[in-house]
Amino acid sequence: MSEDHDPSDVTATPGPGRRPGPEEGGKWLTTGVGSVSVTSFLSDSGHEIATAVLPSFVTSVLHGSAASLGLIEGVSDALTGVMKLVGGPLANDPRRRRRMVTGGYLGTAIATAAIGLATAVWQVGVLRALAWSSRGLRSPAKDTLLASLVPRHAFGRAYGLERAGDNLGAVVGPLAAAGLVAWLGIRPAIWLSFVPGVLAAVTITVAAREARRRHADGNRVPIRLRFAGLWDAGLLRPMLPILLFEFGNVAVTLLILRATQLLQANGHSATAAASLAILIYAAHNAVGAVVAYAGGHWIDRAGPRVVFAAGSALYVLAYAGFAVGSQSWWVLLLFFSLAGAGIGCAETAESALVAQLLPDRLRGSGFGILGAVQACGDVAATVVVGILYTAVSPTAGFLYAAGWMLLSVLGAVALASGRRTDSAAPGRPRKS
């Protein structure tokens, strides 16, 4: 038997002696699917509140340095990638993944809100690391849980809706942070991030219960990465364009920095330039939410590879614009919108691709690999572009990032062409 065939996989194509997958050919937008999207919205709103005020909290309240803030964020992002890789094999088991999503969202909420109690910079670092580790650990479980709730023909729409919720949270969170800081202060704003965070832990249980009702758990799945199964399922080749994409996917803070400096050069004060740049960033996330949802529908018609290539191409245009630089706010808004559209297409396509290629018992490992690739690539991109930005010029940094995105487009197109050629050739026996 082929290693990527699993008789207990209820989301695979029905075959003799097996029950069909969840609502094959039927309704995809169920209460469980909606609850995953709401969970992403609430959770992102909560930790974005804390993220928005973290620089001021570390430097102004605790009198830390910008270097210490950068170290905190760098270590936390790296731990997120490591924990995604660890959480992947754990999420292969249906029972374990349901517990992981609930506990993961609760752990993120508690650790994030506890940052407001910190009295030293090192305490912020520890709590941020705990929050981001919990966030990374739960991520493959959430993505795998979502795949188990929808038919294969609707993976794009389901992940598009989830990504839309996440991006909307990134709009609401910073705006809520600004209001809470003005009303109550920095520490209370961080404490109140617990409210949407704990609500996310509640709403994800709706999806977990729906998954338990639909699917029998069967035998417990051992904790293994199952690299051979991922190879046989054909996941690793499509990871190359994704890796190229992530090597060019710089942290949005560099985009905000670029916009702030250009606006200041146009005559805006430092405060006005920073405020306007943040508002433009919020628009970036709003565009990302809309495009993620629309891109999900596109994925279900054209396939994830086409939509992923489109996302990479949008980033080439956006980074080229940031490289050239414009001091006009509406031109900067255009570049941010292109980047928002790019991430909306690319992230949705990446998740849908993993869900489509893998059976349920391998999806946790697949999403863990994807998360590790995303995190490692993003850290490398941000570090290199940051160095080029400072040591050479912003233009050099963004042209470097645009180059990786262009390679990603070419890689995705080449793999899509090769796949069409393979499908037209006589079938070859699968490895058994």
C-alpha positions in Angstrom: 0.0 0.0 0.0 1.2 3.5 -0.8 2.4 5.3 2.4 0.3 8.4 1.7 -2.9 6.3 1.6 -4.7 6.1 4.9 -8.0 4.2 5.2 -8.9 6.2 8.2 -8.4 9.5 6.5 -11.9 10.9 6.3 -10.9 13.9 4.2 -9.5 11.9 1.3 -11.3 11.0 -1.8 -13.9 8.2 -1.0 -13.0 4.7 -2.1 -14.3 1.2 -1.7 -15.0 0.2 1.8 -14.5 3.7 3.2 -16.9 6.3 4.3 -16.9 9.6 2.4 -15.1 12.7 3.6 -16.9 15.6 5.4 -19.8 16.8 3.3 -18.1 16.0 0.0 -19.6 18.2 -2.6 -21.8 19.9 0.0 -21.8 23.0 2.3 -18.4 24.1 3.4 -19.2 27.0 5.7 -20.2 25.3 8.9 -20.3 26.5 12.5 -16.9 24.9 13.1 -15.3 26.6 10.0 -16.7 29.9 11.0 -15.5 29.5 14.6 -11.9 29.0 13.4 -12.0 32.3 11.5 -13.5 34.0 14.5 -10.8 32.5 16.7 -8.1 33.8 14.4 -9.7 37.3 14.5 -9.9 37.3 18.3 -6.5 35.9 19.0 -4.8 38.3 16.5 -6.7 41.2 18.0 -5.4 40.3 21.4 -1.7 39.8 20.7 -1.7 42.8 18.3 -2.8 45.0 21.2 0.2 44.0 23.1 2.5 44.1 20.1 1.5 47.6 19.3 2.4 49.0 22.7 5.4 46.7 23.4 8.0 49.2 22.0 6.7 52.0 24.3 6.4 49.6 27.2 10.0 48.3 26.9 11.7 51.6 26.2 9.6 54.2 28.0 8.1 52.3 31.0 10.9 49.8 31.7 13.7 52.0 30.3 15.1 49.3 28.0 16.9 49.8 24.8 15.9 49.3 21.2 18.5 46.5 21.0 16.8 44.7 23.9 13.4 45.0 22.1 15.0 43.6 18.9 16.5 40.7 20.8 13.1 39.9 22.4 11.3 39.9 19.1 14.0 38.0 17.3 14.2 35.2 19.9 10.4 35.0 20.1 10.0 34.7 16.3 12.7 32.0 16.2 10.9 30.0 18.9 7.7 30.3 17.0 9.3 28.5 14.1 10.8 25.8 16.3 7.5 25.1 18.1 5.6 24.9 14.8 8.0 22.1 13.7 7.6 20.4 17.1 3.8 20.8 17.1 3.4 19.4 13.6 3.9 15.7 14.5 1.8 16.2 17.6 -1.1 17.5 15.5 -1.2 14.3 13.4 -3.4 12.7 16.1 -7.0 14.0 16.1 -7.5 13.8 19.8 -4.2 15.5 20.6 -4.8 18.3 18.1 -8.1 19.3 19.7 -6.4 19.7 23.1 -3.5 21.5 21.6 -5.6 24.3 20.0 -7.6 25.0 23.1 -4.5 25.0 25.4 -2.4 26.9 22.9 -4.8 29.8 22.5 -5.3 30.0 26.3 -1.5 29.9 26.9 -0.9 32.7 24.4 -3.6 34.8 26.1 -2.2 34.3 29.6 1.4 34.9 28.7 0.7 38.0 26.6 -1.5 39.7 29.2 1.1 38.9 31.9 3.6 41.1 30.1 1.7 44.0 31.6 2.8 42.8 35.1 6.5 42.8 34.2 8.9 45.1 36.1 12.1 44.2 34.2 13.0 43.8 30.5 14.1 40.2 31.0 10.6 39.3 32.3 9.1 40.7 29.2 11.5 38.5 27.1 10.5 35.4 29.0 6.8 36.0 28.8 6.9 37.0 25.1 8.9 33.9 24.4 6.3 31.8 26.2 3.4 33.4 24.4 5.1 33.0 21.0 6.1 29.4 21.7 2.5 28.6 22.6 1.3 30.4 19.4 3.7 28.3 17.3 2.8 25.0 19.0 -0.9 25.4 18.3 -0.6 26.6 14.7 -0.3 23.2 13.0 -3.1 21.8 15.1 -5.4 24.7 14.1 -4.6 24.4 10.4 -5.0 20.6 10.5 -8.3 20.9 12.5 -9.7 23.2 9.9 -8.8 20.8 7.0 -10.7 18.1 8.8 -13.9 20.2 8.8 -14.2 21.0 5.1 -14.5 19.0 1.8 -11.4 19.0 -0.4 -13.0 21.2 -3.1 -13.4 24.0 -0.5 -10.0 24.2 1.1 -9.2 27.5 -0.6 -12.4 29.2 0.7 -11.9 27.8 4.2 -8.3 29.0 4.6 -9.2 32.2 2.8 -11.8 32.9 5.5 -9.4 32.0 8.3 -6.7 34.3 6.9 -9.3 37.1 6.5 -10.1 36.8 10.2 -6.4 36.9 11.1 -5.8 40.0 9.0 -8.9 41.8 10.3 -7.5 41.2 13.8 -4.3 42.9 12.8 -6.4 45.9 11.9 -8.6 46.0 15.0 -5.8 45.2 17.5 -3.5 48.3 16.8 -6.5 50.6 16.6 -7.8 49.2 19.9 -4.4 49.6 21.5 -4.3 53.3 20.5 -7.6 53.9 22.2 -6.8 51.8 25.3 -3.5 53.6 25.9 -5.1 57.0 25.5 -7.9 56.0 27.9 -6.2 53.7 30.5 -2.5 53.7 29.9 0.1 51.2 28.6 -0.1 48.5 31.3 -3.9 48.2 31.4 -3.9 48.0 27.6 -1.7 45.0 27.8 -3.8 43.4 30.6 -6.9 43.8 28.5 -5.4 41.9 25.6 -6.4 38.9 27.7 -10.1 39.4 26.9 -10.0 38.7 23.1 -7.3 36.1 23.8 -9.4 34.0 26.2 -12.5 34.4 24.0 -10.4 32.8 21.2 -9.7 29.8 23.4 -13.5 29.5 23.9 -14.5 29.8 20.3 -12.0 27.3 19.0 -13.7 24.6 21.2 -16.7 24.9 18.8 -14.6 23.7 16.0 -13.0 21.0 18.1 -16.4 19.7 19.2 -17.6 19.6 15.6 -14.5 17.7 14.5 -15.1 15.1 17.3 -18.7 14.7 16.3 -17.8 14.1 12.6 -14.8 11.8 12.9 -14.0 8.7 14.9 -10.6 9.1 16.5 -9.4 5.6 15.6 -6.0 4.4 16.8 -3.7 6.8 18.4 -1.2 8.2 15.9 2.4 8.0 17.0 4.5 11.2 17.3 6.7 11.1 14.3 7.5 13.7 11.6 6.9 11.1 8.9 9.4 12.7 6.5 9.1 9.7 4.0 5.4 10.1 3.9 5.7 13.8 3.1 8.2 13.0 0.4 5.9 10.4 -1.2 2.9 12.7 -1.0 4.8 15.3 -3.1 5.0 18.1 -0.5 8.7 18.8 -0.7 9.0 20.1 -4.3 6.3 22.7 -3.8 8.2 23.9 -0.7 11.0 25.3 -2.9 9.0 28.3 -4.3 7.6 28.8 -0.8 11.2 28.9 0.7 12.2 31.4 -2.0 9.2 33.5 -1.1 9.9 33.5 2.6 13.6 34.5 1.9 12.1 37.8 0.6 9.2 38.2 3.0 10.6 40.9 5.3 8.9 42.0 8.6 6.3 44.6 8.0 8.1 46.8 10.6 10.7 47.6 7.8 7.9 48.7 5.5 6.5 51.0 8.3 10.0 52.4 8.9 10.5 53.1 5.2 7.1 54.8 5.0 7.8 56.9 8.1 11.2 58.1 6.8 9.7 59.0 3.4 6.8 60.9 5.0 9.2 62.8 7.2 11.3 63.7 4.1 8.0 65.1 2.7 7.7 67.6 5.5 5.6 65.7 8.1 6.6 65.9 11.7 8.0 62.7 13.3 4.7 62.1 15.2 2.5 62.8 12.2 4.7 60.6 9.9 4.6 57.7 12.4 0.8 58.0 12.9 0.1 58.1 9.2 2.4 55.1 8.5 0.5 53.1 11.1 -2.8 54.0 9.5 -1.4 52.9 6.1 -0.3 49.7 7.7 -3.8 49.1 9.0 -5.0 49.5 5.4 -2.4 46.9 4.3 -4.0 44.4 6.7 -7.5 45.3 5.6 -6.6 44.7 1.9 -4.9 41.4 3.0 -8.2 40.3 4.6 -10.3 41.0 1.5 -7.8 39.5 -0.9 -7.4 36.4 1.3 -11.1 35.7 1.2 -11.3 36.3 -2.5 -8.1 34.4 -3.1 -9.6 31.4 -1.4 -12.4 31.2 -3.9 -9.8 31.6 -6.7 -7.8 28.8 -5.3 -10.8 26.4 -5.4 -11.2 27.2 -9.1 -7.6 27.6 -10.4 -5.5 25.8 -7.8 -3.1 27.1 -5.1 0.0 27.2 -7.3 -1.5 29.9 -9.6 -2.7 32.0 -6.7 0.7 31.7 -4.9 2.5 32.8 -8.0 0.2 35.8 -8.2 1.0 36.7 -4.6 4.7 36.6 -5.2 4.3 38.8 -8.3 2.4 41.4 -6.3 5.3 41.5 -3.8 7.7 42.1 -6.6 5.7 45.2 -7.6 5.4 46.3 -4.0 9.1 45.9 -3.1 10.1 47.6 -6.3 7.9 50.6 -5.3 9.5 50.7 -1.8 13.0 50.5 -3.4 12.3 53.5 -5.6 10.6 55.4 -2.8 7.9 58.0 -2.9 7.2 60.7 -0.4 3.5 60.8 -1.3 1.2 59.1 1.2 -1.2 57.8 -1.5 1.6 56.2 -3.4 2.9 54.5 -0.2 -0.7 53.4 0.4 -0.6 51.7 -3.1 2.6 49.9 -2.3 1.3 48.7 1.1 -1.9 47.5 -0.6 0.1 45.5 -3.1 2.0 43.9 -0.3 -1.2 43.2 1.6 -2.8 41.6 -1.5 0.4 39.6 -1.9 0.4 38.1 1.6 -3.4 37.5 1.3 -2.8 35.4 -1.8 0.4 33.6 -0.8 -0.5 32.6 2.8 -3.9 31.3 1.8 -2.4 29.3 -1.1 0.4 27.9 1.1 -2.1 26.5 3.6 -4.5 25.2 0.9 -1.6 23.4 -0.9 -0.5 21.5 2.2 -4.1 20.5 3.0 -4.7 19.3 -0.6 -1.6 17.3 -0.9 -1.6 15.4 2.4 -4.0 12.9 4.0 -5.2 13.8 7.5 -2.6 11.7 9.3 0.2 13.7 7.7 -1.2 17.2 7.7 0.1 18.1 11.1 3.7 17.3 10.0 3.1 19.1 6.7 1.9 22.3 8.5 4.8 22.0 10.9 7.3 21.9 8.1 5.5 24.9 6.4 5.5 26.9 9.6 9.2 26.2 10.2 10.0 27.3 6.6 8.0 30.4 7.0 9.6 31.4 10.3 13.2 30.6 9.3 12.8 32.4 5.9 11.2 35.4 7.5 14.0 35.8 10.1 16.7 35.5 7.4 14.9 38.0 5.1 14.4 40.6 7.9 18.0 40.3 9.1 19.6 40.6 5.7 17.3 43.3 4.4 17.8 45.2 7.7 21.6 45.1 7.3 21.4 46.2 3.6 18.9 48.9 4.6 21.3 50.4 7.2 24.7 49.7 5.7 24.0 50.3 2.0 20.6 51.9 1.3 16.8 51.1 1.6 16.8 50.7 -2.2 19.4 47.9 -2.0 17.4 46.2 0.8 14.1 46.2 -1.0 15.6 45.2 -4.4 17.2 42.2 -2.6 13.8 41.2 -1.3 12.2 41.8 -4.7 14.8 39.5 -6.3 13.8 36.6 -4.0 10.1 37.2 -4.8 10.8 37.1 -8.5 12.7 33.8 -8.1 9.6 32.5 -6.2 7.4 33.4 -9.2 9.6 31.7 -11.6 9.9 28.6 -9.4 6.1 28.4 -9.0 5.5 28.7 -12.7 8.2 26.1 -13.5 6.7 23.6 -11.1 3.1 24.2 -12.4 4.3 23.6 -15.9 6.1 20.5 -14.9 3.0 19.2 -13.1 0.9 19.7 -16.3 3.5 17.8 -18.3 3.5 15.0 -15.7 -0.3 14.8 -15.8 -0.3 14.5 -19.5 2.2 11.6 -19.5 1.2 8.0 -19.0 0.8 7.2 -15.3 3.6 5.6 -13.4 3.1 3.1 -10.6 3.3 4.7 -7.2 5.8 3.7 -4.6 4.3 1.0 -2.3 
